[in-house]
Amino acid sequence: MFKNSPNPPHNPSPMFVVAPGIDVQTLLGHACESLASASVMASNFAASLEGSHRNMLLGIQQSIMLGELAVNRALDQIDPQES
């Protein structure tokens, strides 16, 4: 079906907004910390489960960990640390 009027502009809810002036390194740092916390929470919760539910949560935890590794790599490229 063809619509004569365009969609109204999307206005995001201001309830949770990242300040526009925050630099990329700070954003990645917070993302890394959030992913690390999520990984620990998932791992701890998986310890209380058994069978397929545990396996599924460990798979989710691994995906979180891979995201954390990617963010860490991005941080290393922005501000390489000397070894």
VMD Tcl script that builds the backbone (N, CA, C; Angstrom):
set m [mol new atoms 249]
animate dup $m
set s [atomselect $m all]
$s set {name element resname resid chain x y z} {
  {N N MET 1 A 0.835 -1.171 0.000}
  {CA C MET 1 A 0.000 0.000 0.000}
  {C C MET 1 A 0.882 1.237 0.000}
  {N N PHE 2 A 0.568 2.229 -0.785}
  {CA C PHE 2 A 1.345 3.459 -0.892}
  {C C PHE 2 A 0.827 4.483 0.106}
  {N N LYS 3 A 1.733 5.130 0.786}
  {CA C LYS 3 A 1.374 6.125 1.786}
  {C C LYS 3 A 1.734 7.504 1.246}
  {N N ASN 4 A 0.812 8.446 1.304}
  {CA C ASN 4 A 1.032 9.789 0.768}
  {C C ASN 4 A 1.935 10.647 1.646}
  {N N SER 5 A 1.924 10.444 2.943}
  {CA C SER 5 A 2.716 11.301 3.831}
  {C C SER 5 A 3.940 10.545 4.337}
  {N N PRO 6 A 5.057 11.236 4.531}
  {CA C PRO 6 A 6.265 10.570 5.048}
  {C C PRO 6 A 6.106 10.259 6.534}
  {N N ASN 7 A 6.965 9.364 6.998}
  {CA C ASN 7 A 6.965 9.048 8.425}
  {C C ASN 7 A 7.388 10.272 9.219}
  {N N PRO 8 A 6.821 10.464 10.411}
  {CA C PRO 8 A 7.261 11.599 11.236}
  {C C PRO 8 A 8.708 11.386 11.661}
  {N N PRO 9 A 9.436 12.459 11.950}
  {CA C PRO 9 A 10.833 12.297 12.372}
  {C C PRO 9 A 10.917 11.511 13.678}
  {N N HIS 10 A 11.967 10.720 13.789}
  {CA C HIS 10 A 12.179 9.914 14.994}
  {C C HIS 10 A 12.874 10.769 16.046}
  {N N ASN 11 A 12.239 10.923 17.178}
  {CA C ASN 11 A 12.829 11.655 18.299}
  {C C ASN 11 A 13.149 10.661 19.400}
  {N N PRO 12 A 14.444 10.371 19.631}
  {CA C PRO 12 A 14.785 9.401 20.667}
  {C C PRO 12 A 14.378 9.914 22.044}
  {N N SER 13 A 14.035 8.989 22.910}
  {CA C SER 13 A 13.667 9.344 24.273}
  {C C SER 13 A 14.889 9.891 25.003}
  {N N PRO 14 A 14.752 11.024 25.685}
  {CA C PRO 14 A 15.897 11.588 26.401}
  {C C PRO 14 A 16.159 10.910 27.742}
  {N N MET 15 A 15.438 9.825 28.046}
  {CA C MET 15 A 15.609 9.179 29.338}
  {C C MET 15 A 17.039 8.663 29.523}
  {N N PHE 16 A 17.584 8.026 28.492}
  {CA C PHE 16 A 18.954 7.529 28.542}
  {C C PHE 16 A 19.686 8.063 27.319}
  {N N VAL 17 A 20.482 9.081 27.514}
  {CA C VAL 17 A 21.182 9.717 26.406}
  {C C VAL 17 A 22.658 9.824 26.765}
  {N N VAL 18 A 23.514 9.480 25.810}
  {CA C VAL 18 A 24.949 9.673 25.990}
  {C C VAL 18 A 25.264 11.106 25.584}
  {N N ALA 19 A 25.948 11.807 26.448}
  {CA C ALA 19 A 26.287 13.206 26.172}
  {C C ALA 19 A 27.047 13.297 24.856}
  {N N PRO 20 A 26.648 14.204 23.969}
  {CA C PRO 20 A 27.257 14.277 22.640}
  {C C PRO 20 A 28.736 14.657 22.640}
  {N N GLY 21 A 29.243 15.281 23.677}
  {CA C GLY 21 A 30.636 15.717 23.684}
  {C C GLY 21 A 31.627 14.697 24.207}
  {N N ILE 22 A 31.171 13.503 24.554}
  {CA C ILE 22 A 32.066 12.488 25.122}
  {C C ILE 22 A 32.961 11.925 24.020}
  {N N ASP 23 A 34.265 11.829 24.312}
  {CA C ASP 23 A 35.208 11.344 23.297}
  {C C ASP 23 A 35.124 9.822 23.154}
  {N N VAL 24 A 35.613 9.341 22.022}
  {CA C VAL 24 A 35.513 7.917 21.669}
  {C C VAL 24 A 36.230 7.036 22.686}
  {N N GLN 25 A 37.384 7.456 23.150}
  {CA C GLN 25 A 38.140 6.640 24.098}
  {C C GLN 25 A 37.358 6.434 25.396}
  {N N THR 26 A 36.711 7.471 25.883}
  {CA C THR 26 A 35.901 7.357 27.094}
  {C C THR 26 A 34.707 6.443 26.867}
  {N N LEU 27 A 34.043 6.594 25.719}
  {CA C LEU 27 A 32.903 5.730 25.402}
  {C C LEU 27 A 33.325 4.265 25.334}
  {N N LEU 28 A 34.446 3.996 24.674}
  {CA C LEU 28 A 34.934 2.619 24.574}
  {C C LEU 28 A 35.332 2.076 25.946}
  {N N GLY 29 A 35.915 2.925 26.780}
  {CA C GLY 29 A 36.282 2.504 28.132}
  {C C GLY 29 A 35.065 2.073 28.939}
  {N N HIS 30 A 34.006 2.873 28.868}
  {CA C HIS 30 A 32.773 2.514 29.576}
  {C C HIS 30 A 32.138 1.261 28.982}
  {N N ALA 31 A 32.176 1.127 27.660}
  {CA C ALA 31 A 31.633 -0.069 27.016}
  {C C ALA 31 A 32.403 -1.306 27.468}
  {N N CYS 32 A 33.714 -1.183 27.554}
  {CA C CYS 32 A 34.551 -2.302 27.983}
  {C C CYS 32 A 34.207 -2.719 29.412}
  {N N GLU 33 A 34.060 -1.741 30.308}
  {CA C GLU 33 A 33.718 -2.042 31.696}
  {C C GLU 33 A 32.334 -2.682 31.801}
  {N N SER 34 A 31.387 -2.195 31.016}
  {CA C SER 34 A 30.035 -2.768 31.030}
  {C C SER 34 A 30.044 -4.206 30.526}
  {N N LEU 35 A 30.794 -4.453 29.445}
  {CA C LEU 35 A 30.883 -5.810 28.908}
  {C C LEU 35 A 31.587 -6.747 29.886}
  {N N ALA 36 A 32.626 -6.261 30.565}
  {CA C ALA 36 A 33.327 -7.086 31.550}
  {C C ALA 36 A 32.383 -7.456 32.694}
  {N N SER 37 A 31.588 -6.496 33.152}
  {CA C SER 37 A 30.623 -6.771 34.220}
  {C C SER 37 A 29.570 -7.770 33.761}
  {N N ALA 38 A 29.060 -7.595 32.547}
  {CA C ALA 38 A 28.054 -8.516 32.012}
  {C C ALA 38 A 28.629 -9.925 31.884}
  {N N SER 39 A 29.886 -10.024 31.491}
  {CA C SER 39 A 30.532 -11.327 31.352}
  {C C SER 39 A 30.624 -12.036 32.699}
  {N N VAL 40 A 31.022 -11.298 33.733}
  {CA C VAL 40 A 31.131 -11.882 35.076}
  {C C VAL 40 A 29.753 -12.298 35.590}
  {N N MET 41 A 28.747 -11.439 35.390}
  {CA C MET 41 A 27.395 -11.782 35.847}
  {C C MET 41 A 26.881 -13.034 35.150}
  {N N ALA 42 A 27.093 -13.133 33.844}
  {CA C ALA 42 A 26.633 -14.302 33.096}
  {C C ALA 42 A 27.367 -15.557 33.552}
  {N N SER 43 A 28.664 -15.436 33.773}
  {CA C SER 43 A 29.454 -16.584 34.213}
  {C C SER 43 A 29.012 -17.055 35.599}
  {N N ASN 44 A 28.813 -16.106 36.510}
  {CA C ASN 44 A 28.371 -16.465 37.861}
  {C C ASN 44 A 26.979 -17.101 37.842}
  {N N PHE 45 A 26.094 -16.567 37.013}
  {CA C PHE 45 A 24.747 -17.121 36.923}
  {C C PHE 45 A 24.780 -18.511 36.290}
  {N N ALA 46 A 25.642 -18.702 35.297}
  {CA C ALA 46 A 25.755 -20.010 34.641}
  {C C ALA 46 A 26.182 -21.082 35.633}
  {N N ALA 47 A 26.966 -20.695 36.642}
  {CA C ALA 47 A 27.424 -21.661 37.639}
  {C C ALA 47 A 26.259 -22.242 38.438}
  {N N SER 48 A 25.140 -21.513 38.482}
  {CA C SER 48 A 23.987 -22.000 39.243}
  {C C SER 48 A 23.026 -22.829 38.386}
  {N N LEU 49 A 23.331 -22.969 37.102}
  {CA C LEU 49 A 22.454 -23.698 36.188}
  {C C LEU 49 A 23.067 -25.037 35.801}
  {N N GLU 50 A 22.244 -25.872 35.185}
  {CA C GLU 50 A 22.716 -27.169 34.707}
  {C C GLU 50 A 22.200 -27.422 33.302}
  {N N GLY 51 A 22.856 -28.327 32.615}
  {CA C GLY 51 A 22.388 -28.801 31.320}
  {C C GLY 51 A 22.370 -27.747 30.232}
  {N N SER 52 A 21.329 -27.810 29.409}
  {CA C SER 52 A 21.268 -26.942 28.228}
  {C C SER 52 A 21.142 -25.466 28.590}
  {N N HIS 53 A 20.497 -25.162 29.725}
  {CA C HIS 53 A 20.396 -23.759 30.137}
  {C C HIS 53 A 21.782 -23.192 30.465}
  {N N ARG 54 A 22.585 -24.001 31.136}
  {CA C ARG 54 A 23.950 -23.577 31.461}
  {C C ARG 54 A 24.766 -23.387 30.186}
  {N N ASN 55 A 24.652 -24.340 29.270}
  {CA C ASN 55 A 25.393 -24.248 28.011}
  {C C ASN 55 A 24.984 -23.016 27.215}
  {N N MET 56 A 23.689 -22.726 27.192}
  {CA C MET 56 A 23.212 -21.557 26.461}
  {C C MET 56 A 23.764 -20.273 27.086}
  {N N LEU 57 A 23.731 -20.181 28.413}
  {CA C LEU 57 A 24.231 -18.975 29.071}
  {C C LEU 57 A 25.741 -18.834 28.895}
  {N N LEU 58 A 26.464 -19.931 28.891}
  {CA C LEU 58 A 27.906 -19.851 28.647}
  {C C LEU 58 A 28.195 -19.394 27.219}
  {N N GLY 59 A 27.345 -19.780 26.267}
  {CA C GLY 59 A 27.477 -19.275 24.898}
  {C C GLY 59 A 27.236 -17.779 24.833}
  {N N ILE 60 A 26.232 -17.300 25.559}
  {CA C ILE 60 A 25.971 -15.857 25.628}
  {C C ILE 60 A 27.156 -15.150 26.275}
  {N N GLN 61 A 27.684 -15.732 27.342}
  {CA C GLN 61 A 28.837 -15.141 28.029}
  {C C GLN 61 A 30.035 -15.061 27.096}
  {N N GLN 62 A 30.222 -16.066 26.255}
  {CA C GLN 62 A 31.332 -16.044 25.306}
  {C C GLN 62 A 31.142 -14.930 24.280}
  {N N SER 63 A 29.921 -14.708 23.835}
  {CA C SER 63 A 29.648 -13.606 22.903}
  {C C SER 63 A 29.955 -12.262 23.553}
  {N N ILE 64 A 29.589 -12.122 24.820}
  {CA C ILE 64 A 29.897 -10.889 25.553}
  {C C ILE 64 A 31.408 -10.705 25.630}
  {N N MET 65 A 32.117 -11.784 25.940}
  {CA C MET 65 A 33.568 -11.720 26.057}
  {C C MET 65 A 34.221 -11.338 24.729}
  {N N LEU 66 A 33.701 -11.860 23.618}
  {CA C LEU 66 A 34.245 -11.501 22.306}
  {C C LEU 66 A 34.013 -10.017 22.008}
  {N N GLY 67 A 32.861 -9.495 22.412}
  {CA C GLY 67 A 32.607 -8.061 22.274}
  {C C GLY 67 A 33.584 -7.250 23.099}
  {N N GLU 68 A 33.864 -7.714 24.307}
  {CA C GLU 68 A 34.832 -7.036 25.173}
  {C C GLU 68 A 36.224 -7.031 24.541}
  {N N LEU 69 A 36.621 -8.156 23.948}
  {CA C LEU 69 A 37.921 -8.221 23.277}
  {C C LEU 69 A 37.998 -7.242 22.109}
  {N N ALA 70 A 36.910 -7.128 21.350}
  {CA C ALA 70 A 36.886 -6.196 20.219}
  {C C ALA 70 A 37.001 -4.752 20.694}
  {N N VAL 71 A 36.302 -4.418 21.774}
  {CA C VAL 71 A 36.386 -3.055 22.316}
  {C C VAL 71 A 37.795 -2.789 22.842}
  {N N ASN 72 A 38.393 -3.769 23.508}
  {CA C ASN 72 A 39.769 -3.598 23.988}
  {C C ASN 72 A 40.740 -3.376 22.836}
  {N N ARG 73 A 40.549 -4.101 21.737}
  {CA C ARG 73 A 41.415 -3.922 20.572}
  {C C ARG 73 A 41.256 -2.511 20.009}
  {N N ALA 74 A 40.021 -2.022 19.951}
  {CA C ALA 74 A 39.776 -0.656 19.476}
  {C C ALA 74 A 40.458 0.356 20.393}
  {N N LEU 75 A 40.382 0.129 21.699}
  {CA C LEU 75 A 41.057 1.032 22.647}
  {C C LEU 75 A 42.566 1.007 22.442}
  {N N ASP 76 A 43.122 -0.185 22.198}
  {CA C ASP 76 A 44.563 -0.297 21.955}
  {C C ASP 76 A 44.980 0.474 20.709}
  {N N GLN 77 A 44.128 0.505 19.695}
  {CA C GLN 77 A 44.459 1.236 18.475}
  {C C GLN 77 A 44.371 2.742 18.683}
  {N N ILE 78 A 43.478 3.174 19.566}
  {CA C ILE 78 A 43.347 4.607 19.849}
  {C C ILE 78 A 44.496 5.087 20.717}
  {N N ASP 79 A 44.835 4.301 21.750}
  {CA C ASP 79 A 45.884 4.689 22.695}
  {C C ASP 79 A 46.752 3.475 22.987}
  {N N PRO 80 A 47.709 3.165 22.089}
  {CA C PRO 80 A 48.539 1.971 22.296}
  {C C PRO 80 A 49.349 2.067 23.590}
  {N N GLN 81 A 49.344 0.994 24.352}
  {CA C GLN 81 A 50.115 0.926 25.594}
  {C C GLN 81 A 51.481 0.322 25.291}
  {N N GLU 82 A 52.498 0.869 25.930}
  {CA C GLU 82 A 53.842 0.312 25.734}
  {C C GLU 82 A 53.969 -0.978 26.528}
  {N N SER 83 A 54.591 -1.999 25.922}
  {CA C SER 83 A 54.756 -3.293 26.590}
  {C C SER 83 A 56.006 -3.309 27.421}
}
mol reanalyze $m
mol bondsrecalc $m
mol representation Tube
mol addrep $m
